[in-house]
Amino acid sequence: MTGGPWRPLAITLAIQALVSMALITVPVMAPVLAQAMGVSVAWLGIYVGVVYASAMCASLMAGAAVARHGAIRVSQAGLLLCAAGLACSALGWPAAMMAGAVLIGLGYGPVTPASSHLLARTTRADRMSLVFSIKQTGVPLGGVLAGALVPALLALGWRGALLAVAAANVACALAAQPLRAPLDADREPGRPLALGSLAQPIRIVLANPALRLLAGCSFLFSIAQLSLTTYLVTYLHDALAYSLVAAGLAMSVTQTGGVLGRMVWGYVADRWLGARRMLAALAGLVSVSALLTAGLHGGLPILPVLALLALFGASAIGWNGVYLAEVARQAPAGQASVATGGTLAITFLGVVIGPPAFGAFSGATGSYHGGFMAVALILLVCIFPLLRQRSTP
């Protein structure tokens, strides 16, 4: 017995949160790491790009791996790979840090396909939207945990903090083991691991104007999201003289906004605005929030800053659920998963390109203010095309 959808939901949410925490841990402690390793924080954008490039590669094999080994086993492997990546990063060499980024990406990439497979199999149709909405909060929840806990864990030293998060990932993998037999009962041990036709999802997206638009907008939204989550702590610490604890609190507030936004925007889109008008409104909110964030200075009271960052997180992190639901609606009949894979490939491309581009632009202008202003400008590109096409009811 699996206990209905709630036990699978609880473990998949925990797994998603832990691998997301593993990914965000290094960005949260970036100022300390950069000083300890004697490198510029500009390498942080490269680090995040390497993580997501590795995640893209891992996600290509996720479907076959889940079919062969089961969703829980693949998720456990993801947790252990993330733990190994954090342990590798704790060696403190730039090359080891990049190897750690590769391992974290390999662990992070298959977790969402695995959890989606599991929840689709164990959730009743009339609960599907609620269960999947809750599951989608795992990514920003991991950010909340990283922002709240990692600065405190630095009392163990930066190596100790990395190893503590690695240990949490290992503990989660062990906690999932009792569910492995019942939840992986559908696995096919003889299923071959093959890439299959990787071009088909992209062909479907490019052939469909609505999917092309959604994929293009997701590329820009993902640049905004990852630029915010990658550089916020460093920006607040270096440019605004926040302590790491205060900057970590701000990161947690931002991610909490994302958690709430993922559910609230989906409700608003379904009930009132429709998906594309909702996405257009979110693009406007991201643009305004980024512009205001670029204008922050150290003399401002903390509460208005946190309110702004909560709005920034709600829009720049909370857009994903509305986007994925509209992709499924616009996909050709019976090909929602294929179309989602194709659009997500373009989304991940923005994730890979965004942080290094933000870091390079900020370095060229001599200020993170310039990077956030650039984010504000690129999101304006989404608004009018989204408003021109009518949303699906």
DAURWO-V831213 format. One record per residue. N is the residue number from 0. RES is the residue in three letters. SS is DSSP state (H for helix, E for strand, - for the rest). PHI is phi in whole degrees, 0 to 359 (999 if undefined). PSI is psi in whole degrees, -180 to 180 (* if undefined). Layout:
# DAURWO-V831213
n:N res:RES ss:SS phi:PHI psi:PSI
n:N res:RES ss:SS phi:PHI psi:PSI
This chain:
# DAURWO-V831213
n:0 res:MET ss:- phi:999 psi:138
n:1 res:THR ss:- phi:262 psi:-5
n:2 res:GLY ss:- phi:73 psi:34
n:3 res:GLY ss:H phi:71 psi:-161
n:4 res:PRO ss:H phi:280 psi:-12
n:5 res:TRP ss:H phi:284 psi:-39
n:6 res:ARG ss:H phi:294 psi:-47
n:7 res:PRO ss:H phi:301 psi:-39
n:8 res:LEU ss:H phi:297 psi:-44
n:9 res:ALA ss:H phi:299 psi:-45
n:10 res:ILE ss:H phi:286 psi:-38
n:11 res:THR ss:H phi:291 psi:-36
n:12 res:LEU ss:H phi:295 psi:-43
n:13 res:ALA ss:H phi:297 psi:-43
n:14 res:ILE ss:H phi:298 psi:-47
n:15 res:GLN ss:H phi:300 psi:-42
n:16 res:ALA ss:H phi:295 psi:-40
n:17 res:LEU ss:H phi:289 psi:-41
n:18 res:VAL ss:H phi:290 psi:-33
n:19 res:SER ss:H phi:293 psi:-40
n:20 res:MET ss:H phi:298 psi:-41
n:21 res:ALA ss:H phi:300 psi:-41
n:22 res:LEU ss:H phi:294 psi:-39
n:23 res:ILE ss:H phi:272 psi:-12
n:24 res:THR ss:H phi:302 psi:-47
n:25 res:VAL ss:H phi:296 psi:-46
n:26 res:PRO ss:H phi:303 psi:-37
n:27 res:VAL ss:H phi:295 psi:-37
n:28 res:MET ss:- phi:260 psi:19
n:29 res:ALA ss:H phi:306 psi:-46
n:30 res:PRO ss:H phi:301 psi:-40
n:31 res:VAL ss:H phi:292 psi:-45
n:32 res:LEU ss:H phi:298 psi:-44
n:33 res:ALA ss:H phi:299 psi:-42
n:34 res:GLN ss:H phi:292 psi:-43
n:35 res:ALA ss:H phi:294 psi:-36
n:36 res:MET ss:H phi:268 psi:-9
n:37 res:GLY ss:- phi:70 psi:36
n:38 res:VAL ss:- phi:234 psi:165
n:39 res:SER ss:- phi:284 psi:150
n:40 res:VAL ss:- phi:292 psi:-8
n:41 res:ALA ss:- phi:298 psi:-26
n:42 res:TRP ss:H phi:295 psi:-18
n:43 res:LEU ss:H phi:300 psi:-41
n:44 res:GLY ss:H phi:298 psi:-38
n:45 res:ILE ss:H phi:294 psi:-42
n:46 res:TYR ss:H phi:303 psi:-50
n:47 res:VAL ss:H phi:295 psi:-39
n:48 res:GLY ss:H phi:299 psi:-41
n:49 res:VAL ss:H phi:295 psi:-41
n:50 res:VAL ss:H phi:303 psi:-49
n:51 res:TYR ss:H phi:284 psi:-30
n:52 res:ALA ss:H phi:296 psi:-41
n:53 res:SER ss:H phi:295 psi:-39
n:54 res:ALA ss:H phi:296 psi:-38
n:55 res:MET ss:H phi:301 psi:-46
n:56 res:CYS ss:H phi:296 psi:-43
n:57 res:ALA ss:H phi:295 psi:-37
n:58 res:SER ss:H phi:293 psi:-23
n:59 res:LEU ss:H phi:297 psi:-32
n:60 res:MET ss:- phi:261 psi:0
n:61 res:ALA ss:H phi:299 psi:-44
n:62 res:GLY ss:H phi:300 psi:-47
n:63 res:ALA ss:H phi:294 psi:-38
n:64 res:ALA ss:H phi:294 psi:-41
n:65 res:VAL ss:H phi:295 psi:-43
n:66 res:ALA ss:H phi:298 psi:-37
n:67 res:ARG ss:H phi:278 psi:-44
n:68 res:HIS ss:H phi:253 psi:-18
n:69 res:GLY ss:- phi:99 psi:151
n:70 res:ALA ss:H phi:293 psi:-39
n:71 res:ILE ss:H phi:293 psi:-44
n:72 res:ARG ss:H phi:296 psi:-42
n:73 res:VAL ss:H phi:296 psi:-40
n:74 res:SER ss:H phi:295 psi:-41
n:75 res:GLN ss:H phi:299 psi:-43
n:76 res:ALA ss:H phi:299 psi:-39
n:77 res:GLY ss:H phi:299 psi:-44
n:78 res:LEU ss:H phi:299 psi:-44
n:79 res:LEU ss:H phi:291 psi:-36
n:80 res:LEU ss:H phi:295 psi:-40
n:81 res:CYS ss:H phi:297 psi:-42
n:82 res:ALA ss:H phi:298 psi:-43
n:83 res:ALA ss:H phi:297 psi:-38
n:84 res:GLY ss:H phi:295 psi:-41
n:85 res:LEU ss:H phi:293 psi:-41
n:86 res:ALA ss:H phi:296 psi:-40
n:87 res:CYS ss:H phi:296 psi:-41
n:88 res:SER ss:H phi:297 psi:-30
n:89 res:ALA ss:- phi:293 psi:-13
n:90 res:LEU ss:- phi:295 psi:-27
n:91 res:GLY ss:- phi:87 psi:5
n:92 res:TRP ss:- phi:265 psi:144
n:93 res:PRO ss:H phi:304 psi:-41
n:94 res:ALA ss:H phi:294 psi:-40
n:95 res:ALA ss:H phi:293 psi:-36
n:96 res:MET ss:H phi:297 psi:-42
n:97 res:MET ss:H phi:290 psi:-36
n:98 res:ALA ss:H phi:297 psi:-39
n:99 res:GLY ss:H phi:298 psi:-38
n:100 res:ALA ss:H phi:298 psi:-41
n:101 res:VAL ss:H phi:298 psi:-46
n:102 res:LEU ss:H phi:295 psi:-42
n:103 res:ILE ss:H phi:297 psi:-41
n:104 res:GLY ss:H phi:298 psi:-42
n:105 res:LEU ss:H phi:297 psi:-32
n:106 res:GLY ss:H phi:281 psi:-35
n:107 res:TYR ss:H phi:286 psi:-40
n:108 res:GLY ss:H phi:304 psi:-46
n:109 res:PRO ss:H phi:277 psi:-8
n:110 res:VAL ss:H phi:292 psi:-44
n:111 res:THR ss:H phi:294 psi:-47
n:112 res:PRO ss:H phi:302 psi:-38
n:113 res:ALA ss:H phi:295 psi:-46
n:114 res:SER ss:H phi:293 psi:-38
n:115 res:SER ss:H phi:297 psi:-42
n:116 res:HIS ss:H phi:301 psi:-46
n:117 res:LEU ss:H phi:293 psi:-47
n:118 res:LEU ss:H phi:291 psi:-35
n:119 res:ALA ss:H phi:298 psi:-32
n:120 res:ARG ss:H phi:278 psi:-26
n:121 res:THR ss:H phi:250 psi:-1
n:122 res:THR ss:- phi:251 psi:134
n:123 res:ARG ss:- phi:295 psi:150
n:124 res:ALA ss:H phi:301 psi:-36
n:125 res:ASP ss:H phi:282 psi:-5
n:126 res:ARG ss:H phi:247 psi:1
n:127 res:MET ss:H phi:300 psi:-46
n:128 res:SER ss:H phi:297 psi:-44
n:129 res:LEU ss:H phi:296 psi:-48
n:130 res:VAL ss:H phi:296 psi:-44
n:131 res:PHE ss:H phi:291 psi:-33
n:132 res:SER ss:H phi:296 psi:-43
n:133 res:ILE ss:H phi:295 psi:-42
n:134 res:LYS ss:H phi:300 psi:-37
n:135 res:GLN ss:H phi:295 psi:-19
n:136 res:THR ss:- phi:284 psi:-7
n:137 res:GLY ss:H phi:300 psi:-36
n:138 res:VAL ss:H phi:294 psi:-56
n:139 res:PRO ss:H phi:293 psi:-27
n:140 res:LEU ss:H phi:298 psi:-39
n:141 res:GLY ss:H phi:299 psi:-36
n:142 res:GLY ss:H phi:294 psi:-38
n:143 res:VAL ss:H phi:299 psi:-46
n:144 res:LEU ss:H phi:298 psi:-43
n:145 res:ALA ss:H phi:296 psi:-47
n:146 res:GLY ss:H phi:296 psi:-35
n:147 res:ALA ss:H phi:277 psi:-37
n:148 res:LEU ss:H phi:259 psi:-36
n:149 res:VAL ss:H phi:298 psi:-45
n:150 res:PRO ss:H phi:303 psi:-37
n:151 res:ALA ss:H phi:291 psi:-37
n:152 res:LEU ss:H phi:293 psi:-18
n:153 res:LEU ss:H phi:297 psi:-13
n:154 res:ALA ss:H phi:299 psi:-23
n:155 res:LEU ss:H phi:277 psi:-1
n:156 res:GLY ss:- phi:91 psi:156
n:157 res:TRP ss:H phi:294 psi:-34
n:158 res:ARG ss:H phi:293 psi:-42
n:159 res:GLY ss:H phi:298 psi:-37
n:160 res:ALA ss:H phi:296 psi:-44
n:161 res:LEU ss:H phi:299 psi:-44
n:162 res:LEU ss:H phi:291 psi:-31
n:163 res:ALA ss:H phi:294 psi:-43
n:164 res:VAL ss:H phi:292 psi:-37
n:165 res:ALA ss:H phi:300 psi:-43
n:166 res:ALA ss:H phi:297 psi:-38
n:167 res:ALA ss:H phi:297 psi:-38
n:168 res:ASN ss:H phi:294 psi:-42
n:169 res:VAL ss:H phi:297 psi:-43
n:170 res:ALA ss:H phi:299 psi:-39
n:171 res:CYS ss:H phi:294 psi:-39
n:172 res:ALA ss:H phi:298 psi:-41
n:173 res:LEU ss:H phi:292 psi:-38
n:174 res:ALA ss:H phi:295 psi:-28
n:175 res:ALA ss:H phi:283 psi:-17
n:176 res:GLN ss:H phi:301 psi:-41
n:177 res:PRO ss:H phi:299 psi:-23
n:178 res:LEU ss:H phi:271 psi:-6
n:179 res:ARG ss:H phi:297 psi:-49
n:180 res:ALA ss:H phi:298 psi:-53
n:181 res:PRO ss:H phi:291 psi:-35
n:182 res:LEU ss:H phi:274 psi:-20
n:183 res:ASP ss:- phi:257 psi:22
n:184 res:ALA ss:- phi:295 psi:-19
n:185 res:ASP ss:- phi:269 psi:4
n:186 res:ARG ss:- phi:293 psi:154
n:187 res:GLU ss:- phi:239 psi:92
n:188 res:PRO ss:- phi:302 psi:-25
n:189 res:GLY ss:- phi:272 psi:1
n:190 res:ARG ss:- phi:293 psi:127
n:191 res:PRO ss:- phi:288 psi:149
n:192 res:LEU ss:- phi:266 psi:110
n:193 res:ALA ss:- phi:218 psi:148
n:194 res:LEU ss:- phi:289 psi:-31
n:195 res:GLY ss:- phi:71 psi:-160
n:196 res:SER ss:- phi:272 psi:102
n:197 res:LEU ss:- phi:281 psi:-18
n:198 res:ALA ss:H phi:279 psi:-22
n:199 res:GLN ss:H phi:301 psi:-47
n:200 res:PRO ss:H phi:301 psi:-41
n:201 res:ILE ss:H phi:293 psi:-38
n:202 res:ARG ss:H phi:298 psi:-42
n:203 res:ILE ss:H phi:297 psi:-43
n:204 res:VAL ss:H phi:296 psi:-47
n:205 res:LEU ss:H phi:293 psi:-26
n:206 res:ALA ss:H phi:278 psi:-11
n:207 res:ASN ss:- phi:244 psi:113
n:208 res:PRO ss:H phi:303 psi:-40
n:209 res:ALA ss:H phi:294 psi:-42
n:210 res:LEU ss:H phi:291 psi:-36
n:211 res:ARG ss:H phi:300 psi:-45
n:212 res:LEU ss:H phi:297 psi:-47
n:213 res:LEU ss:H phi:298 psi:-42
n:214 res:ALA ss:H phi:296 psi:-43
n:215 res:GLY ss:H phi:297 psi:-42
n:216 res:CYS ss:H phi:293 psi:-38
n:217 res:SER ss:H phi:296 psi:-33
n:218 res:PHE ss:H phi:301 psi:-44
n:219 res:LEU ss:H phi:285 psi:-40
n:220 res:PHE ss:H phi:300 psi:-40
n:221 res:SER ss:H phi:292 psi:-32
n:222 res:ILE ss:H phi:299 psi:-46
n:223 res:ALA ss:H phi:297 psi:-46
n:224 res:GLN ss:H phi:298 psi:-49
n:225 res:LEU ss:H phi:285 psi:-30
n:226 res:SER ss:H phi:296 psi:-42
n:227 res:LEU ss:H phi:296 psi:-53
n:228 res:THR ss:H phi:289 psi:-27
n:229 res:THR ss:H phi:281 psi:-40
n:230 res:TYR ss:H phi:250 psi:-5
n:231 res:LEU ss:H phi:300 psi:-49
n:232 res:VAL ss:H phi:298 psi:-44
n:233 res:THR ss:H phi:295 psi:-41
n:234 res:TYR ss:H phi:300 psi:-49
n:235 res:LEU ss:H phi:294 psi:-37
n:236 res:HIS ss:H phi:286 psi:-48
n:237 res:ASP ss:H phi:277 psi:-42
n:238 res:ALA ss:- phi:269 psi:-31
n:239 res:LEU ss:- phi:248 psi:2
n:240 res:ALA ss:- phi:63 psi:31
n:241 res:TYR ss:- phi:286 psi:147
n:242 res:SER ss:- phi:291 psi:162
n:243 res:LEU ss:H phi:297 psi:-34
n:244 res:VAL ss:H phi:295 psi:-45
n:245 res:ALA ss:H phi:294 psi:-40
n:246 res:ALA ss:H phi:294 psi:-37
n:247 res:GLY ss:H phi:295 psi:-38
n:248 res:LEU ss:H phi:299 psi:-43
n:249 res:ALA ss:H phi:299 psi:-40
n:250 res:MET ss:H phi:298 psi:-42
n:251 res:SER ss:H phi:297 psi:-40
n:252 res:VAL ss:H phi:297 psi:-43
n:253 res:THR ss:H phi:299 psi:-46
n:254 res:GLN ss:H phi:291 psi:-34
n:255 res:THR ss:H phi:298 psi:-40
n:256 res:GLY ss:H phi:302 psi:-40
n:257 res:GLY ss:H phi:295 psi:-40
n:258 res:VAL ss:H phi:301 psi:-50
n:259 res:LEU ss:H phi:291 psi:-40
n:260 res:GLY ss:H phi:299 psi:-38
n:261 res:ARG ss:H phi:300 psi:-33
n:262 res:MET ss:H phi:271 psi:-41
n:263 res:VAL ss:H phi:294 psi:-47
n:264 res:TRP ss:H phi:296 psi:-36
n:265 res:GLY ss:H phi:297 psi:-41
n:266 res:TYR ss:H phi:295 psi:-45
n:267 res:VAL ss:H phi:296 psi:-42
n:268 res:ALA ss:H phi:297 psi:-45
n:269 res:ASP ss:H phi:293 psi:-37
n:270 res:ARG ss:H phi:270 psi:-34
n:271 res:TRP ss:H phi:231 psi:-58
n:272 res:LEU ss:H phi:273 psi:-30
n:273 res:GLY ss:- phi:86 psi:158
n:274 res:ALA ss:H phi:295 psi:-46
n:275 res:ARG ss:H phi:287 psi:-38
n:276 res:ARG ss:H phi:294 psi:-35
n:277 res:MET ss:H phi:295 psi:-44
n:278 res:LEU ss:H phi:296 psi:-38
n:279 res:ALA ss:H phi:297 psi:-43
n:280 res:ALA ss:H phi:297 psi:-39
n:281 res:LEU ss:H phi:293 psi:-37
n:282 res:ALA ss:H phi:300 psi:-41
n:283 res:GLY ss:H phi:296 psi:-41
n:284 res:LEU ss:H phi:295 psi:-41
n:285 res:VAL ss:H phi:299 psi:-45
n:286 res:SER ss:H phi:299 psi:-48
n:287 res:VAL ss:H phi:296 psi:-44
n:288 res:SER ss:H phi:297 psi:-43
n:289 res:ALA ss:H phi:296 psi:-40
n:290 res:LEU ss:H phi:296 psi:-44
n:291 res:LEU ss:H phi:292 psi:-37
n:292 res:THR ss:H phi:296 psi:-37
n:293 res:ALA ss:H phi:297 psi:-26
n:294 res:GLY ss:- phi:268 psi:4
n:295 res:LEU ss:- phi:293 psi:151
n:296 res:HIS ss:- phi:217 psi:163
n:297 res:GLY ss:- phi:296 psi:-18
n:298 res:GLY ss:- phi:275 psi:-3
n:299 res:LEU ss:- phi:284 psi:145
n:300 res:PRO ss:- phi:299 psi:150
n:301 res:ILE ss:H phi:291 psi:-36
n:302 res:LEU ss:H phi:296 psi:-46
n:303 res:PRO ss:H phi:298 psi:-35
n:304 res:VAL ss:H phi:296 psi:-45
n:305 res:LEU ss:H phi:295 psi:-37
n:306 res:ALA ss:H phi:297 psi:-42
n:307 res:LEU ss:H phi:297 psi:-46
n:308 res:LEU ss:H phi:292 psi:-31
n:309 res:ALA ss:H phi:296 psi:-42
n:310 res:LEU ss:H phi:294 psi:-42
n:311 res:PHE ss:H phi:300 psi:-46
n:312 res:GLY ss:H phi:294 psi:-41
n:313 res:ALA ss:H phi:300 psi:-36
n:314 res:SER ss:H phi:271 psi:-47
n:315 res:ALA ss:H phi:283 psi:-22
n:316 res:ILE ss:- phi:252 psi:-23
n:317 res:GLY ss:- phi:268 psi:6
n:318 res:TRP ss:- phi:280 psi:-19
n:319 res:ASN ss:H phi:298 psi:-41
n:320 res:GLY ss:H phi:296 psi:-43
n:321 res:VAL ss:H phi:298 psi:-44
n:322 res:TYR ss:H phi:299 psi:-50
n:323 res:LEU ss:H phi:294 psi:-37
n:324 res:ALA ss:H phi:296 psi:-41
n:325 res:GLU ss:H phi:290 psi:-35
n:326 res:VAL ss:H phi:301 psi:-45
n:327 res:ALA ss:H phi:298 psi:-38
n:328 res:ARG ss:H phi:292 psi:-36
n:329 res:GLN ss:H phi:273 psi:-9
n:330 res:ALA ss:- phi:291 psi:150
n:331 res:PRO ss:- phi:304 psi:151
n:332 res:ALA ss:- phi:306 psi:129
n:333 res:GLY ss:- phi:78 psi:3
n:334 res:GLN ss:- phi:235 psi:31
n:335 res:ALA ss:H phi:298 psi:-41
n:336 res:SER ss:H phi:291 psi:-36
n:337 res:VAL ss:H phi:292 psi:-45
n:338 res:ALA ss:H phi:296 psi:-39
n:339 res:THR ss:H phi:297 psi:-42
n:340 res:GLY ss:H phi:299 psi:-40
n:341 res:GLY ss:H phi:293 psi:-44
n:342 res:THR ss:H phi:291 psi:-36
n:343 res:LEU ss:H phi:294 psi:-30
n:344 res:ALA ss:H phi:299 psi:-39
n:345 res:ILE ss:H phi:286 psi:-36
n:346 res:THR ss:H phi:301 psi:-49
n:347 res:PHE ss:H phi:297 psi:-31
n:348 res:LEU ss:H phi:299 psi:-41
n:349 res:GLY ss:H phi:296 psi:-36
n:350 res:VAL ss:H phi:296 psi:-41
n:351 res:VAL ss:H phi:290 psi:-42
n:352 res:ILE ss:H phi:280 psi:-35
n:353 res:GLY ss:H phi:304 psi:-60
n:354 res:PRO ss:H phi:300 psi:-44
n:355 res:PRO ss:H phi:298 psi:-38
n:356 res:ALA ss:H phi:293 psi:-42
n:357 res:PHE ss:H phi:299 psi:-45
n:358 res:GLY ss:H phi:297 psi:-42
n:359 res:ALA ss:H phi:293 psi:-42
n:360 res:PHE ss:H phi:292 psi:-41
n:361 res:SER ss:H phi:296 psi:-39
n:362 res:GLY ss:H phi:295 psi:-40
n:363 res:ALA ss:H phi:293 psi:-35
n:364 res:THR ss:H phi:270 psi:-8
n:365 res:GLY ss:- phi:78 psi:15
n:366 res:SER ss:- phi:196 psi:144
n:367 res:TYR ss:H phi:292 psi:-20
n:368 res:HIS ss:H phi:303 psi:-41
n:369 res:GLY ss:H phi:296 psi:-38
n:370 res:GLY ss:H phi:297 psi:-44
n:371 res:PHE ss:H phi:290 psi:-33
n:372 res:MET ss:H phi:295 psi:-38
n:373 res:ALA ss:H phi:297 psi:-40
n:374 res:VAL ss:H phi:300 psi:-43
n:375 res:ALA ss:H phi:301 psi:-40
n:376 res:LEU ss:H phi:289 psi:-43
n:377 res:ILE ss:H phi:290 psi:-30
n:378 res:LEU ss:H phi:289 psi:-23
n:379 res:LEU ss:H phi:298 psi:-26
n:380 res:VAL ss:H phi:299 psi:-29
n:381 res:CYS ss:H phi:285 psi:-29
n:382 res:ILE ss:H phi:297 psi:-54
n:383 res:PHE ss:H phi:290 psi:-41
n:384 res:PRO ss:H phi:300 psi:-38
n:385 res:LEU ss:H phi:293 psi:-37
n:386 res:LEU ss:H phi:286 psi:-26
n:387 res:ARG ss:H phi:289 psi:-30
n:388 res:GLN ss:- phi:261 psi:134
n:389 res:ARG ss:- phi:287 psi:137
n:390 res:SER ss:- phi:290 psi:152
n:391 res:THR ss:- phi:289 psi:134
n:392 res:PRO ss:- phi:300 psi:*
